[in-house]
Amino acid sequence: MKNLLIFITALATSTAFADNLNSHELKDVQVVIKLFKNKNITAISNNIVYPLAREHPLSSIQNPTEMKQRFNQVFDQKLIQAIANSKPSQWQSVGWRGVMLDRGTVWLEGHQIKAVNSSSDAEQKLKAQLISTQKQQLHPSLRNFDKAALQFKTAKFQIRIDEMPNGLYRYAAWGVKQSQIEKPDLILNQGKVVMDGSGGNHHYIFNNGSYQYIIYRNLLGASEIPDVELIITQKGKTVLSQVGLLL
C-alpha cells in the first residue's frame, strides 16, 4: 500500500499529534479497544463512520451490513490484536482530524472508526485480481501501469489516474458516458502527487502546455468538502472547477 504508507510517513513527521488525550478522547479509545478485545463484529461494524474508504480499486464500504461481509478483509488477526492490545499511550490526538493509533494505522472520530490505513493480505490479493480484470477492460494504450490510484467522474468527464512503473502518474479522461475500453479523449503523463498536511489529503498535478490539471483527493475534512475536485488552470487562472464522485 505505497500511497497509504506515504500518508503514514507524512504523519510521522508532523508535530501536530503531540497532544495528550483528554478525558473524552481516552474514554473513546477505551470503547474501541474493548470492542476489539471482545471481537464483537456486529458492534464494531456499527461503530464506523461510513463510507469507509479502502485503497483503490477496492470499493468503499458503505454500511454495517457490507462491513460484516468484508470484516475479515479489513480487520485481519494482526490488526485486531494491534487494536485490542494497544495502550492509551499509542493513541494520539490530532486536533480536529481526530485520534489516531500508531501514527495513523486507525483514525477515530469520537468513539467511531473513520479510517483504517492498513491492508490485509486478503485485501491485497483481491486488489491484484481487480487490477488484472481492469486492465482487460481498458483501451490497449492504458494497460501498462503499476497501480490504479484513483477513478472518479464529474458532470462532464470520467477520469482515471494510474501510478506508472517509474513512480509518476498518468491521467486519462473520457466523456462521462463513455466506456474505458474506448480511446481516451486526453492522456497526460509525468504527473506528480503532493501531500497536503498530515491527515492524508493529497493532490495530483499534470501539465499540458499552458494548462495545469490539479486533482484534489480529500480523505479527512468537514462533511461538505468533496471527496474529489478537478481544477484546470491556464497560466494560473482557473478555467474549470468540478466536483468528482469516486468510482
N, C-alpha and C positions, 0 to 999 in steps of 0.2 A: 504494500500500500504506500507507494512512494509519496503521493500527494499528501496523504494523511500524516505520514512521518515528517514531511516538511512542515506541516502545520504545528505538530508537536514540538519540533525543534525550535520553531519561531517562538512558541510559548515558553520554552525553556530559557530563552534569552531575555524574557520580559521581567521587569521588577514589579509589575503590577500585581502579581499574585502573592506578594509577601505578607498580605494582611492575614491576621489570625481569624479563625471562625468566631462569629458572635454566638450567643446562646441559641438563637433561632436556627442558624446555619448548622450548628453542632447537632441540634435535635433532628434536623432534616437528614443529615448524614447518617445518624444512628438509625433512623427509619429505614433507609435504603440498605444499610449493612444487615439489619435484621431480616429484611425480605430475602436477601441472598443467602444468609445463613440457613434460613428455612427452605430455600429454593422453592418459594411459592410462585409458580409460573403465572397463575391467574392474577395474583396480587401485583406481581412485577409488571405484567402486561397492562394492568390498569393504572400503573404509576409512571407512565411515559407520556411525554409531550409529542403528539403526532402532527404531521408525519415525521417519522424518524428516518433521517437520510442515511442511505448506505452508499458505498463507493460505486460510482458509475462503472459499468452499465447495470448494476443491481438496482432494482426499483426501490423507492422509499416504502417504508411500512406505514400503512395508512390508519390502522386501528388495532384495538386489543385482540380481536379475532385473528387477524393476519399475523400479529406478533406471536401469538401462541403457536401458530403453524410454523413460523420461522425462528422460534426461540432458540433452538439448539444451533442454528447457523450464526446467530448474533452473539449469544452468550454460551461459548463453549466452556468446558470444565475449568480451563485455565483462567478465564476471565471471571467466572462465578467465584472461584476461590480467591482471586485477587481482590474482588469487592468484599466478599464475606469476611476475609481475614485482614482487611485494611484497618489501619489505626487512624483516629481523627487527625493525627499529625500529617498523614499522607494527603489530606484534603485541604485545598487552598481556596480562599475567597478571591474572586477576580472582579470585584465590584458589580456593576450592572450585568456583566456577562454571566454571572452565576458562580458556582463552586465546582472545582474540578478535582479529579483523582489523579495522582501521579503525573502531573504536568499535562493533563488533557486526555487521558485514556477514556474517562467518562465525565460528562458535564451534567450538573443538576440545575434545575430551575425550581427553587423551593425544595420540596422533597421528591420532585419528579425528574426522571432522567430525560434530558433533552438532546443529548448527543453521545454516541459511542464511537470513538476513534480507534477502533480495534477491529480486526477482521480475522475470523477463524479460518482454519484450513478448508472447511466445508464451503465457506463463502468464496474463498479464493478459487476453489475448483469450479464452482458454479460460474464465477466471473469469467474464467478462462473459456468455459463452454459457451457462454453468451457472446463473448468476443469472437470466437470462431464462427458462430452462426451469423453474427452481424456482418462479418467480412464477406460472406457469401451473398448477403443481401445489399451490398454496396456496389456502386459503379466500380468497374475494374481499376480505374485510376486512383481509387481511395483505399484499396485493400492492404496496402503496405503501411502499417502503423504498429506501434508498440503497445499503447494503452489507450482505451477510449476515455477521454477526460470529461466531456460534457456534451449533452444534447438538449436542445430547447427549441421552442417555436415562439415567434412573436406574431403580431397581427398580420405581417406580410411575409415573413421568412421562416424557413426551417433550417436550423444551423447545428452542425456538429463540430466539436473540437477534439482532435486526437493528439496524443503525445507520440512523437516520432522517435525512431531509434537513436537519433542524435541528441535527444533531450529537449529539442524545441517542439513547437506546436503547429498544427495545421488547422486552418479554418475552411470549412466547406459550407456553402449556402445554396438552398433551393427555394422555389416558391413554396408557400406554406402547404399547398395541397399536392405537391409533387412527391414521388417516391425516391428514396435514396439510391435505388438501382439506376436511376436516370443520371445523366451527366450533370454535375453541379453547375449552377449559373456563375459561381465565383469560387475560386480556390486561392487561399493566401497561405504562404509558408513562412517559416522563420519567426513564428510567434513566440512570445515570452510570457511567463507568469510572474506576477508580483504579489507578494503577501501584504495584506492590509492590516497592520497591527498584530495583536497577539491572539485574536479569537478565532482564526481560521479563515476569515473572509479574504478573498483574493480576486485579482482580475487578470485577464489576458490582454495583450496588446499585439496588434497586427498592423503593419504599414502597407499601404497600397498607393504609391505615388504621393500626391499631396493629401491623401486621405489617411486617417488613422481609425482603426476599429478597436473599441475597448469593450470588453465583456466583463461585467461585474458579477461575481458569484458570492452571494451573501449567505453565510451559514449561521451567523449569530447576528441578532439585531432586533429592533422593535417589530411587532407583528405586521405593521403596514409597509415595511421595507420588502420589495420584491425579491424572490429567490435569485432571479437573473435579470440583468438590464443590459441592453445593447446600446452603445453610444457611438455614433460615427461623426468624426470631426473633419473639417477641411481647413488646413492652415490654422488650427486651434479653435475654429468656430464650429459649434455643434450644428450639424445639418440633419441629424436623425437621432431620435431617442425613443426606444420601445422597450416595454417590459416583456420579459420572457417567462414562459411556463416550461418546467422541466419535462422531458420526455423519458 
